[in-house]
Amino acid sequence: MDLTQGTFKEKNERSKKMMLWFGLIALFMSFAGLTSAVIISRTRPDWSKELELPQVFLISVFVILASSITYILAQRALKNGNRETTTIFLFISFLLGIVFMFLQFQGFKALIDSGYYFTGETSNPKASFIFLIAFFHLLHVAVGLICLLVVIYNYFKQKYTADNMLGIELAGTFWHFIDILWIFLYLLMYFVG
């Protein structure tokens, strides 16, 4: 397929999707670097093998997975022209994202209550990586929530239809990416750490 062919709308959509994928690849590379650092650092003598992830981080895996499912259901409802169902699932996705953020902060609190800190005398590399990875991911979830707010706003302004779903598709791609990323990061911290 020739990327220079097609209507202005088709070319515009392709360029926006390509820009998003470039951003996601850069984001992937950032987390790949963190993953490499964890794998290398776990051989350090001061790596805390007894530190376990707070249970709330596992709960957050299911919450963020549910938010991806509800977002997919919102997209399907919009394709089928069911605006009421679309509205419900968009709001559920957003609320699950908020719940995910709350759970992350509860995870940070559980680590601190257990005596682990990001830096300082009582910190260790494993705890520092958990804080760093979870917080760095949390920043991207915040960006995803902003994207969801923009989608909800544009949806209520009637900008999306079954024939015009670019914005909702772009936000969905980003949202699903950060959801899958958290599942990977949780498994990394659980099994490698």
Secondary structure, DSSP 8 states (H G I E B T S, - for coil): --TT-S-HHHHHHHHHHHHHHHHHHHHHHHHHHHHHHHHHHTTSTT--TT----HHHHHHHHHHHHHHHHHHHHHHHHHTT-HHHHHHHHHHHHHHHHHHHHHHHHHHHHHHHTT--SSSTT--HHHHHHHHHHHHHHHHHHHHHHHHHHHHHHHHTT--BTTB-HHHHHHHHHHHHHHHHHHHHHHIIIII-
